[in-house]
Amino acid sequence: MQRQLLISKGARRFNRLGALFGHSLLGAIASSSVIALLFIFYFIMRDALPFFRIEGVREFFTSTHWYPSRDAPEFGALAIFVGSALVTLGASIVAVPLGILAALCLSDILPFSVRQVAKPVIEMLAAIPSVVFGFFALVVFAPLLQTHGGSIIAAGAWIVFAPLGLVAVAVSSDAAASRLPLKARAAGRVGAAVLMGSLAILALLALTGFLNRLPVSTGTNAFNVSIILGIMALPTIVSVSEDALNAVGRELREGSYALGATRAETLLKVVVPAAASGILAAVILGVMRAVGETMVVWMASGNAARIPSPWFNVLEPVRTLTATIAGDMGEADQVTGSARYHVLFAMALCLLAFAFIMNLVSEYVVRRSRKMRG
């Protein structure tokens, strides 16, 4: 009996040691990403801070004079920051609404058989190398944009705004019909849809007429890059958003239908709010893909370090932070330790800080939404 008791004590001690080792190993593996991030911050800051000590902060963030190779170099990066923001904003306008609408269609509208084919095809876009997108933007899309710029921009407006218009028509017609008696709802929904659809088509036709007259001086511009980056960000937004929408579960949908809600009301007032945190994560991942992309913006943005006139003119060439880092690092490496070398690390630090802040904001929004639902 005593021998069995001693064995059981030894076994318990061994189990405790095994559990402690396992927890320690898992904790080390989980913290490895944090340690890697700290090392990345350290090495970039180590080479970025000397630039601010040499040149200061004011010129870097407020000046548009970017002449790093002159005898008296100037490092005003404001135009480069504006170019990055313009390209990212354009890509977000393309990718975010289309990606979320595609995810809604895949999760709640399209038949299961169509979804099984459509989702892998969309995700295949993520497997295409970025240099291939860059060649397409430079060799195919840029000449077309230069010769038929207005027509292509008008077609892009239809691609982006037509799905949004369909959703707006569906929601507004359902909302208008819900105020009518039960017997008149079907006819009221059709009438409201026809009226709203006609207004949406007239608005798109007026926008098309305006866009067809826009002059396009060069095909390598911010619009070109925004469209390609938006396409590159689509798989991420669609896949993550669709997974978040599917995670909501059928119970909430069936409960909403049981209470008399229409499909549009269920999607917009029940499913989307419940999956808001996942959709937000998808949007942030897609935006980060556009911010960090290098090859496409290097090849097809025009690489003009100046602010477009007027502002937000996407038909003018721009230059981005990633393209500047990739293009100048080869020359700056020959003068390691100079301001021209350290300014590239200062740009990388700005990109890293932006990504870090965006992740903190998303984490805050997700936690707040969970608390509000709780």
Sequence and secondary structure as in RCSB ss.txt:
>XXXX:A:sequence
MQRQLLISKGARRFNRLGALFGHSLLGAIASSSVIALLFIFYFIMRDALPFFRIEGVREFFTSTHWYPSRDAPEF
GALAIFVGSALVTLGASIVAVPLGILAALCLSDILPFSVRQVAKPVIEMLAAIPSVVFGFFALVVFAPLLQTHGG
SIIAAGAWIVFAPLGLVAVAVSSDAAASRLPLKARAAGRVGAAVLMGSLAILALLALTGFLNRLPVSTGTNAFNV
SIILGIMALPTIVSVSEDALNAVGRELREGSYALGATRAETLLKVVVPAAASGILAAVILGVMRAVGETMVVWMA
SGNAARIPSPWFNVLEPVRTLTATIAGDMGEADQVTGSARYHVLFAMALCLLAFAFIMNLVSEYVVRRSRKMRG
>XXXX:A:secstr
 HHHHHHHHHHHHHHHHHHHHHHHHHHHHHHHHHHHHHHHHHHHHHHHHHHHHHH SHHHHH   EETTSSS EE
  HHHHHHHHHHHHHHHHHHHHHHHHHHHIIIIIS HHHHHHHHHHHHHGGGS HHHHHHIIIIIIHHHHHHSHH
HHHHHHHHHHHHHHHHHHHHHHHHHHHTTS GGGHHHHHHHHHHHHHHHHHHHHHHHHHHHHT   S SSSHHHH
HHHHHHHHHHHHHHHHHHHHHTT HHHHHHHHHTT  HHHHIIIIIHHHTHHHHHHHHHHHHHHHHH  HHHHHH
SB   S  SSTT TTS B  HHHHHHHHHHHHGGGTTSHHHHHHHHHHHHHHHHHHHHHHHHHHHHHHHHHHH 
